[in-house]
């Protein structure tokens, strides 16, 4: 069992804000995001993590709480609105409502993955390297995938 924090940068949120796309244009709902595009394209979360170790493999699961994920509002509005939301969204276009489902998905993040350890975890090595593939989500709805390479240090044998 572990606890931690992560800080993420979303390039696609940054590009949407920085390129002055439809919902951040002047007099639109999210124009304030342009005041600090980099910060508003990031997220900050706290999480708890557990991992099931099976020889060289680890099944990794985390659940976390987003302290900050400002630009997710744009994502929700566009993707929960009409099926074919145009790139330039007209005034009055019906967009996704900020409801209870939105609040849960903005707040709760999950991460599920599989790790491959260089040295079998049964040997309880002090130092170990791994590679992993994870699916990150907003309350179970896919957000992004990641490939990682990592190092572990065990304080106990």
PLY file of the C-alpha trace (Angstrom):
ply
format ascii 1.0
element vertex 157
property float x
property float y
property float z
element edge 156
property int vertex1
property int vertex2
end_header
0.00 0.00 0.00
1.34 3.42 -0.85
0.34 7.06 -0.98
1.57 9.83 -3.20
0.90 12.87 -5.31
1.23 13.59 -9.00
1.35 16.69 -11.13
0.42 16.33 -14.80
0.56 18.60 -17.81
-2.03 18.10 -20.57
-0.62 19.30 -23.90
-4.01 19.14 -25.64
-5.62 21.38 -22.98
-2.72 23.82 -23.29
-3.01 23.90 -27.09
-6.77 24.48 -26.91
-6.32 27.41 -24.54
-3.20 28.87 -26.17
-4.66 28.66 -29.70
-7.73 30.61 -28.53
-10.12 27.83 -29.53
-13.88 28.31 -29.40
-14.78 28.02 -25.70
-11.88 30.22 -24.49
-12.45 33.10 -26.91
-13.37 36.53 -25.56
-16.82 36.66 -23.94
-17.06 32.84 -23.90
-17.48 30.67 -20.82
-13.81 29.78 -20.28
-11.99 32.90 -21.49
-10.44 33.25 -17.99
-8.32 30.13 -18.67
-6.18 32.25 -21.03
-4.82 34.22 -18.06
-2.53 31.29 -17.22
-2.68 28.62 -19.97
0.13 26.46 -18.56
-1.29 26.25 -15.03
-4.82 25.67 -16.29
-3.62 22.78 -18.49
-2.31 20.85 -15.48
-3.69 18.66 -12.73
-2.57 18.04 -9.17
-3.76 14.91 -7.35
-3.28 12.86 -4.20
-3.64 9.08 -4.46
-3.46 5.72 -2.70
-1.87 2.81 -4.49
-1.65 -0.94 -4.17
0.23 -3.53 -6.18
-0.10 -7.31 -6.43
3.32 -8.86 -7.09
3.57 -12.09 -9.09
7.22 -13.04 -9.78
8.43 -10.55 -12.44
5.01 -8.89 -12.81
3.07 -6.40 -10.76
-0.60 -5.47 -11.15
-0.77 -1.84 -10.13
-3.91 0.07 -9.07
-4.29 3.64 -7.83
-7.27 5.79 -6.94
-6.85 9.49 -6.36
-8.49 12.82 -5.78
-7.83 15.74 -8.13
-7.08 18.87 -6.13
-6.82 20.88 -9.35
-7.84 20.06 -12.94
-9.27 23.31 -14.26
-9.36 22.65 -18.03
-11.33 19.42 -17.58
-14.40 21.67 -17.73
-13.77 22.26 -21.45
-13.31 18.54 -22.07
-16.60 17.78 -20.29
-18.58 20.51 -22.05
-17.47 19.35 -25.51
-17.58 15.57 -25.00
-20.83 15.41 -23.05
-22.67 17.74 -25.43
-24.12 16.79 -28.79
-22.45 13.96 -30.64
-20.93 16.05 -33.44
-19.78 19.19 -31.66
-18.22 21.46 -34.33
-14.70 22.87 -33.91
-16.10 26.42 -33.78
-18.94 26.04 -31.27
-21.80 28.45 -32.00
-23.34 30.51 -29.19
-26.34 28.61 -27.82
-24.98 25.16 -28.76
-26.14 22.60 -26.18
-23.10 21.46 -24.21
-22.67 18.97 -21.37
-24.19 20.03 -18.07
-22.08 20.34 -14.92
-23.95 17.74 -12.87
-23.14 15.15 -10.22
-21.50 12.84 -12.76
-19.24 15.70 -13.87
-18.25 16.47 -10.27
-17.29 12.83 -9.63
-15.31 12.46 -12.86
-13.45 15.73 -12.29
-12.60 14.74 -8.71
-11.77 11.01 -8.89
-8.93 9.61 -10.99
-7.90 5.99 -11.33
-4.86 4.27 -12.76
-4.55 0.60 -13.67
-1.47 -1.03 -15.10
0.95 -3.88 -15.35
4.65 -3.71 -14.49
7.46 -6.01 -15.54
10.34 -6.17 -13.03
13.86 -7.04 -14.21
14.55 -9.10 -11.06
11.85 -11.41 -9.70
10.02 -9.80 -6.79
10.13 -13.19 -4.99
13.87 -12.55 -4.46
13.00 -9.28 -2.65
15.84 -7.31 -4.26
16.99 -4.06 -2.68
17.24 -2.45 -6.13
15.02 -3.27 -9.11
14.12 -1.79 -12.48
10.75 -2.05 -14.19
8.83 -1.06 -17.26
5.07 -0.55 -17.17
1.96 0.27 -19.15
-0.91 2.11 -17.42
-4.39 3.31 -18.31
-5.36 6.51 -16.50
-9.00 7.48 -16.21
-11.52 9.90 -14.78
-13.68 7.65 -12.61
-13.27 4.76 -15.04
-13.53 6.72 -18.31
-10.21 6.55 -20.17
-8.14 9.73 -20.02
-4.73 8.65 -21.36
-2.27 5.76 -21.45
1.32 5.89 -20.36
4.47 3.83 -20.72
6.93 4.15 -17.87
10.38 2.98 -16.89
11.13 3.02 -13.20
13.39 2.11 -10.32
12.44 0.77 -6.92
14.43 0.74 -3.72
13.40 -1.52 -0.86
14.20 -0.25 2.63
13.70 -3.75 4.09
14.79 -7.18 2.95
0 1
1 2
2 3
3 4
4 5
5 6
6 7
7 8
8 9
9 10
10 11
11 12
12 13
13 14
14 15
15 16
16 17
17 18
18 19
19 20
20 21
21 22
22 23
23 24
24 25
25 26
26 27
27 28
28 29
29 30
30 31
31 32
32 33
33 34
34 35
35 36
36 37
37 38
38 39
39 40
40 41
41 42
42 43
43 44
44 45
45 46
46 47
47 48
48 49
49 50
50 51
51 52
52 53
53 54
54 55
55 56
56 57
57 58
58 59
59 60
60 61
61 62
62 63
63 64
64 65
65 66
66 67
67 68
68 69
69 70
70 71
71 72
72 73
73 74
74 75
75 76
76 77
77 78
78 79
79 80
80 81
81 82
82 83
83 84
84 85
85 86
86 87
87 88
88 89
89 90
90 91
91 92
92 93
93 94
94 95
95 96
96 97
97 98
98 99
99 100
100 101
101 102
102 103
103 104
104 105
105 106
106 107
107 108
108 109
109 110
110 111
111 112
112 113
113 114
114 115
115 116
116 117
117 118
118 119
119 120
120 121
121 122
122 123
123 124
124 125
125 126
126 127
127 128
128 129
129 130
130 131
131 132
132 133
133 134
134 135
135 136
136 137
137 138
138 139
139 140
140 141
141 142
142 143
143 144
144 145
145 146
146 147
147 148
148 149
149 150
150 151
151 152
152 153
153 154
154 155
155 156
